């Protein structure tokens, strides 16, 4: 797995666009393949990216009954990706089942498994008014992170704004992978709780997920290197 702490979100529509983007780089990257790309291209896109030497976070956010998640994870483990994930709100039993599926298929060589706490598109108002969760969003994220750790997962996907508190609650070796990263000059798009790479570094985030700030940049290689330098200082 590459040592880069910057995961580039490959939010492209098809394989051709992905490979055109990746071919701009002359070094191994850590990339994220999400639902749009995976559902459009299938497992073949994973093979094409791996053949170029890149590490992959397969971001499918599994959320179903424990047995279904376990069997799905057995299949995903065969793709030889580096990180997979589930929704923490699916329960500790579901998260434990995810680990069981990965370990039955790959043993100690299983991919890392992390749990999504509160999506960075969520706001406190949505939790209160739509989901009926009347707790501060940070408290919800921390509680779900604790559940994920107890279930045997390796870390969580969380907002930059919860990363420090999650490390305090779950330990420094419990990974925090943080989306919602934007350069100061960028639009927030559909994200609510965003932050710059420098702030993410200050908050102790282990990995940051950066999409449009790099993929839509006039010079994506230069932008990536600037962000990577910020995270690796």
C-alpha positions as CSV (number, residue, x, y, z in Angstrom):
1,X,0.0,0.0,0.0
2,X,1.4,3.4,-1.0
3,X,2.6,5.6,1.8
4,X,0.7,8.6,0.5
5,X,-1.8,10.1,3.0
6,X,-3.7,11.7,0.1
7,X,-6.4,9.6,-1.4
8,X,-7.7,10.9,-4.8
9,X,-11.4,10.3,-5.4
10,X,-11.8,9.1,-9.0
11,X,-15.2,10.6,-9.5
12,X,-15.2,9.9,-13.2
13,X,-18.0,8.5,-15.4
14,X,-16.0,5.8,-17.2
15,X,-12.8,3.8,-17.4
16,X,-11.3,5.9,-20.3
17,X,-11.5,9.1,-18.3
18,X,-10.0,7.4,-15.3
19,X,-7.0,6.0,-17.2
20,X,-6.4,9.3,-19.0
21,X,-6.2,11.0,-15.6
22,X,-4.0,8.4,-14.0
23,X,-1.6,8.4,-16.9
24,X,-0.7,12.0,-16.0
25,X,1.1,10.7,-13.0
26,X,4.5,9.0,-12.9
27,X,4.2,7.6,-9.3
28,X,2.0,5.2,-7.4
29,X,-1.2,6.9,-6.0
30,X,-3.8,6.1,-3.4
31,X,-7.1,6.4,-5.1
32,X,-10.8,6.0,-4.2
33,X,-13.2,4.1,-6.4
34,X,-16.8,5.0,-5.4
35,X,-20.3,3.8,-6.4
36,X,-20.6,5.7,-9.6
37,X,-17.4,4.3,-11.2
38,X,-17.7,0.8,-9.7
39,X,-21.3,0.3,-10.6
40,X,-20.6,1.6,-14.1
41,X,-17.5,-0.3,-14.9
42,X,-17.6,-3.3,-12.6
43,X,-14.6,-5.2,-11.1
44,X,-12.6,-4.7,-14.3
45,X,-11.9,-1.1,-13.3
46,X,-10.2,-2.3,-10.1
47,X,-7.9,-4.6,-12.1
48,X,-7.0,-1.8,-14.6
49,X,-6.0,0.5,-11.7
50,X,-4.1,-2.2,-9.8
51,X,-2.1,-3.0,-13.0
52,X,-0.8,0.5,-12.9
53,X,0.5,0.0,-9.4
54,X,-2.0,2.2,-7.5
55,X,-3.5,1.5,-4.1
56,X,-7.3,1.4,-3.9
57,X,-9.9,2.4,-1.3
58,X,-13.1,0.8,-2.6
59,X,-15.8,3.1,-1.2
60,X,-19.1,1.1,-1.5
61,X,-20.4,1.7,2.1
62,X,-22.0,-1.7,2.6
63,X,-25.1,-1.6,4.8
64,X,-27.3,-4.6,5.1
65,X,-28.1,-7.6,7.4
66,X,-24.9,-9.2,8.8
67,X,-24.9,-12.3,6.6
68,X,-25.3,-10.3,3.4
69,X,-22.5,-8.0,4.3
70,X,-20.3,-10.9,5.3
71,X,-20.8,-12.7,1.9
72,X,-20.3,-9.4,0.0
73,X,-17.1,-8.8,1.8
74,X,-15.8,-12.2,0.8
75,X,-16.3,-11.2,-2.8
76,X,-14.8,-7.8,-2.4
77,X,-11.7,-9.3,-0.7
78,X,-11.0,-11.2,-3.9
79,X,-10.4,-7.9,-5.7
80,X,-7.2,-7.3,-3.7
81,X,-8.1,-3.7,-2.9
82,X,-6.5,-2.0,0.1
83,X,-9.4,-0.5,2.0
84,X,-13.2,-1.3,2.0
85,X,-15.9,0.2,4.1
86,X,-19.4,-0.2,5.7
87,X,-21.8,2.1,7.4
88,X,-21.3,2.2,11.2
89,X,-25.0,2.7,11.6
90,X,-25.5,-0.9,10.5
91,X,-24.7,-2.2,14.0
92,X,-21.7,-3.9,15.6
93,X,-23.0,-7.3,14.5
94,X,-22.9,-6.1,10.9
95,X,-19.4,-4.7,11.2
96,X,-18.2,-7.9,12.9
97,X,-19.7,-9.9,10.0
98,X,-17.8,-7.7,7.5
99,X,-14.5,-8.6,9.3
100,X,-15.4,-12.3,9.3
101,X,-16.0,-12.3,5.6
102,X,-12.7,-10.5,4.9
103,X,-10.7,-12.8,7.2
104,X,-12.3,-16.0,5.9
105,X,-11.3,-15.0,2.4
106,X,-7.9,-13.4,2.9
107,X,-6.8,-14.1,6.4
108,X,-4.1,-11.7,7.8
109,X,-3.8,-10.3,4.3
110,X,-7.3,-8.9,4.3
111,X,-7.9,-5.3,3.3
112,X,-8.4,-2.7,6.0
113,X,-12.0,-2.2,6.9
114,X,-13.3,1.1,8.0
115,X,-16.8,2.4,9.0
116,X,-18.6,5.6,7.8
117,X,-19.8,7.6,10.8
118,X,-21.7,10.7,9.8
119,X,-21.5,11.6,6.1
120,X,-19.9,15.0,5.5
121,X,-23.0,16.0,3.6
122,X,-25.0,15.8,6.8
123,X,-25.7,18.7,9.1
124,X,-27.0,18.9,12.6
125,X,-30.4,20.1,11.2
126,X,-30.7,16.9,9.1
127,X,-29.9,14.7,12.1
128,X,-32.6,16.5,14.2
129,X,-35.3,17.1,11.7
130,X,-35.1,14.1,9.3
131,X,-33.3,11.3,11.1
132,X,-34.6,11.9,14.6
133,X,-31.1,11.7,16.2
134,X,-31.2,14.5,18.8
135,X,-27.5,14.5,19.8
136,X,-24.6,16.7,18.7
137,X,-23.2,15.4,15.4
138,X,-19.8,15.0,16.9
139,X,-21.1,12.8,19.8
140,X,-22.9,10.6,17.3
141,X,-19.7,10.2,15.2
142,X,-17.6,9.3,18.3
143,X,-20.2,6.8,19.6
144,X,-20.3,5.0,16.2
145,X,-16.5,5.1,16.0
146,X,-16.3,3.4,19.4
147,X,-18.7,0.7,18.1
148,X,-16.5,0.2,15.0
149,X,-13.4,-0.3,17.1
150,X,-15.3,-2.8,19.4
151,X,-16.4,-4.6,16.3
152,X,-12.7,-5.1,15.2
153,X,-12.6,-2.5,12.4
154,X,-9.4,-0.6,11.6
155,X,-10.8,2.9,11.6
156,X,-13.6,5.2,10.4
157,X,-14.5,7.7,7.7
158,X,-15.4,10.9,9.5
159,X,-15.3,14.6,9.1
160,X,-12.1,16.5,9.8
161,X,-13.9,18.2,12.6
162,X,-14.4,14.9,14.5
163,X,-11.0,13.3,13.8
164,X,-9.2,14.6,16.9
165,X,-12.0,13.6,19.2
166,X,-12.2,10.1,17.7
167,X,-8.5,9.6,18.1
168,X,-8.8,10.6,21.8
169,X,-11.7,8.1,22.2
170,X,-10.3,5.2,20.2
171,X,-6.5,5.7,20.1
172,X,-4.0,7.0,17.7
173,X,-3.7,3.7,15.8
174,X,-7.4,3.8,14.9
175,X,-7.5,5.3,11.4
176,X,-9.4,8.4,10.5
177,X,-10.1,8.8,6.8
178,X,-11.5,12.2,6.1
179,X,-13.4,13.4,3.0
180,X,-14.8,16.9,2.5
181,X,-11.3,18.3,1.8
182,X,-11.3,21.4,-0.3
183,X,-8.6,24.0,-1.1
184,X,-9.5,27.4,0.3
185,X,-10.4,28.7,-3.1
186,X,-12.7,25.8,-4.0
187,X,-16.5,25.5,-3.9
188,X,-18.0,23.4,-1.2
189,X,-20.4,21.7,-3.7
190,X,-22.7,19.3,-1.8
191,X,-20.5,19.0,1.3
192,X,-21.5,20.8,4.5
193,X,-18.6,20.1,6.8
194,X,-15.4,20.8,4.8
195,X,-11.8,21.7,5.6
196,X,-8.5,22.5,4.0
197,X,-5.6,20.0,3.9
198,X,-3.6,22.1,6.3
199,X,-6.5,22.0,8.9
200,X,-6.8,18.3,8.4
201,X,-3.1,17.9,9.1
202,X,-3.5,19.9,12.3
203,X,-6.4,17.7,13.4
204,X,-4.3,14.5,13.1
205,X,-6.2,13.0,10.2
206,X,-4.5,9.9,9.0
207,X,-5.7,10.1,5.4
208,X,-7.6,12.8,3.5
209,X,-9.8,12.1,0.5
210,X,-9.6,14.8,-2.2
211,X,-11.6,14.8,-5.3
212,X,-12.5,17.7,-7.4
213,X,-9.8,20.0,-6.0
214,X,-7.3,17.6,-7.8
215,X,-9.3,16.0,-10.6
216,X,-10.8,19.4,-11.8
217,X,-7.5,21.3,-11.4
218,X,-5.8,22.9,-14.4
219,X,-2.7,21.0,-13.3
220,X,-3.7,18.0,-11.3
221,X,-0.2,16.7,-10.8
222,X,1.0,20.0,-9.4
223,X,-2.0,20.3,-7.1
224,X,-1.6,16.8,-5.9
225,X,2.0,17.3,-5.0
226,X,1.2,20.5,-3.1
227,X,-1.4,18.8,-1.0
228,X,0.8,15.7,-0.5
229,X,3.6,18.1,0.7
230,X,1.2,19.6,3.2
231,X,0.2,16.3,4.6
232,X,3.8,14.9,4.8
233,X,5.5,17.8,6.4
